[in-house]
Amino acid sequence: MKHSFLSFLIFLFIIYYVSTKFINTAPIINETTKICLVTGASSGIGEQLSKCMIKKGWKVIGIARNFEKLQDIQKEVGSNNFITYKCNISDFEQIKKVSQEIKTNNLKPTLFFLNAGTGDIEAKNKISVESHKKTFDTNYFGTIGFVQEWIDSLKELGGGTFVATSSVLFFYALPETAAYSASKAAINMCFQSLRLKYIDENIGFVIALPGPVDTPMLKNGQNLPFKQTAKKCAQYMVDQTFNRSNQIEPAWFYSAILRLLNWIPDRWVLKVVK
Ligand SMILES: NC(=O)c1ccc[n+]([C@@H]2O[C@H](COP(=O)([O-])OP(=O)(O)OC[C@H]3O[C@@H](n4cnc5c(N)ncnc54)[C@H](OP(=O)(O)O)[C@@H]3O)[C@@H](O)[C@H]2O)c1
């Protein structure tokens, strides 16, 4: 009995391993131009993604609102490696304009880290349509806007990859994170659908689900255990992207715990998270 249960677990693990490594993989990264675009490159995970990609020998197009911060990073890593563009991604007109400028400058990215995001802990006992709209404008429409503007270019270049930075809160939405968790779940489902739609065009749609990462965004979660540094999270995201993962989970502990919460009665969950 004990042996057959163990064999069953090993069998499940083999199925999982084979399906993630060999069957359910993203397309090979298109390295023809070695140019990638990173949104939210002025801080945290995006800054570190940019640095990792530069280390790999890629040119990075860094996008954010805070142009001074982008320029500081440019001074550090070199203007040949890091090309900066100012854009508020919650405004689709600005995404269209900046994409056009990049195309006019003959830059042809094949890998996109659509990483910029926003999310505040919501006020207790209050639901605000305004704050949901603001969160979706950046986290959802600010991501899909770049997909719309660049998908034809990727088709012409023979393929490419979009990586969206989602969150482990996709697995379980904790109190006071409704807008943020909903926006991340929306981008997950959108990318899952696009992945199937563009499978024959060699265009990958990858989702990264970090746990708590020590960046300015985590100002209210400083006491959380097993926080990752932005550098470690970004390195894992880059490595897994090149390993052709469709779903990247840099924080296995939080991924497992939040998945598990779905099996626990709501009142117990509240006791645990408080
Ligand atoms: N930190 C965590 O614990 C954690 C966990 C899971 C997922 N994430 C996700 O990781 C991503 C990066 O966050 P982070 O932790 O690195 O936080 P961060 O250090 O605060 O960086 C956020 C980045 O997004 C950019 N951004 C925000 N709104 C923007 C807008 N409207 N237009 C253009 N750029 C905008 C910011 O640049 P400007 O202010 O210069 O525009 C900044 O570069 C986000 O999508 C976040 O949801 C973070």
The ligand as a MOL file (V3000), in Angstrom:
LIG
                    3D

  0  0  0     0  0            999 V3000
M  V30 BEGIN CTAB
M  V30 COUNTS 48 52 0 0 0
M  V30 BEGIN ATOM
M  V30 1 N 7.4840 43.5270 -5.1780 0
M  V30 2 C 6.7170 42.4840 -5.0420 0
M  V30 3 O 6.5920 41.9250 -3.9400 0
M  V30 4 C 5.9870 41.9150 -6.2300 0
M  V30 5 C 5.3910 40.6550 -6.0930 0
M  V30 6 C 4.7130 40.1110 -7.1720 0
M  V30 7 C 4.6360 40.8240 -8.3540 0
M  V30 8 N 5.2040 42.0520 -8.4600 0 CHG=1
M  V30 9 C 5.0810 42.7470 -9.7380 0
M  V30 10 O 6.3690 43.0520 -10.2190 0
M  V30 11 C 6.2870 44.1660 -11.0970 0
M  V30 12 C 7.4160 45.1320 -10.7570 0
M  V30 13 O 7.2030 45.6520 -9.4650 0
M  V30 14 P 8.3910 45.9410 -8.4400 0
M  V30 15 O 8.1810 45.1010 -7.2720 0
M  V30 16 O 9.6850 45.9340 -9.1530 0 CHG=-1
M  V30 17 O 7.9850 47.4130 -7.9820 0
M  V30 18 P 8.6890 48.8300 -8.1760 0
M  V30 19 O 10.1170 48.7810 -7.7680 0
M  V30 20 O 7.7860 49.7960 -7.5100 0
M  V30 21 O 8.6560 49.0460 -9.7600 0
M  V30 22 C 7.4830 49.3030 -10.4730 0
M  V30 23 C 7.9020 49.7560 -11.8580 0
M  V30 24 O 6.7290 49.9490 -12.6480 0
M  V30 25 C 6.7930 51.2310 -13.2470 0
M  V30 26 N 5.4460 51.7810 -13.4370 0
M  V30 27 C 4.4250 51.7830 -12.5460 0
M  V30 28 N 3.3600 52.4020 -13.0760 0
M  V30 29 C 3.7300 52.7830 -14.3390 0
M  V30 30 C 3.0750 53.4740 -15.3830 0
M  V30 31 N 1.8030 53.9080 -15.2680 0
M  V30 32 N 3.7410 53.6960 -16.5350 0
M  V30 33 C 5.0300 53.2790 -16.6700 0
M  V30 34 N 5.6990 52.6180 -15.7290 0
M  V30 35 C 5.0530 52.3870 -14.5690 0
M  V30 36 C 7.6180 52.0930 -12.2820 0
M  V30 37 O 8.2690 53.1360 -12.9670 0
M  V30 38 P 7.9250 54.7050 -12.8510 0
M  V30 39 O 7.3760 54.9590 -11.4960 0
M  V30 40 O 9.2360 55.3640 -13.1330 0
M  V30 41 O 6.9430 54.9330 -13.9350 0
M  V30 42 C 8.6560 51.0740 -11.8230 0
M  V30 43 O 9.7340 51.0270 -12.7190 0
M  V30 44 C 4.8840 44.7420 -10.9300 0
M  V30 45 O 4.0810 44.3400 -12.0090 0
M  V30 46 C 4.3830 44.0990 -9.6570 0
M  V30 47 O 2.9770 43.9740 -9.6410 0
M  V30 48 C 5.8860 42.6140 -7.4290 0
M  V30 END ATOM
M  V30 BEGIN BOND
M  V30 1 1 1 2
M  V30 2 2 2 3
M  V30 3 1 2 4
M  V30 4 1 4 5
M  V30 5 2 4 48
M  V30 6 2 5 6
M  V30 7 1 6 7
M  V30 8 2 7 8
M  V30 9 1 8 9
M  V30 10 1 8 48
M  V30 11 1 9 10
M  V30 12 1 9 46
M  V30 13 1 10 11
M  V30 14 1 11 12
M  V30 15 1 11 44
M  V30 16 1 12 13
M  V30 17 1 13 14
M  V30 18 2 14 15
M  V30 19 1 14 16
M  V30 20 1 14 17
M  V30 21 1 17 18
M  V30 22 2 18 19
M  V30 23 1 18 20
M  V30 24 1 18 21
M  V30 25 1 21 22
M  V30 26 1 22 23
M  V30 27 1 23 24
M  V30 28 1 23 42
M  V30 29 1 24 25
M  V30 30 1 25 26
M  V30 31 1 25 36
M  V30 32 1 26 27
M  V30 33 1 26 35
M  V30 34 2 27 28
M  V30 35 1 28 29
M  V30 36 1 29 30
M  V30 37 2 29 35
M  V30 38 1 30 31
M  V30 39 2 30 32
M  V30 40 1 32 33
M  V30 41 2 33 34
M  V30 42 1 34 35
M  V30 43 1 36 37
M  V30 44 1 36 42
M  V30 45 1 37 38
M  V30 46 2 38 39
M  V30 47 1 38 40
M  V30 48 1 38 41
M  V30 49 1 42 43
M  V30 50 1 44 45
M  V30 51 1 44 46
M  V30 52 1 46 47
M  V30 END BOND
M  V30 END CTAB
M  END
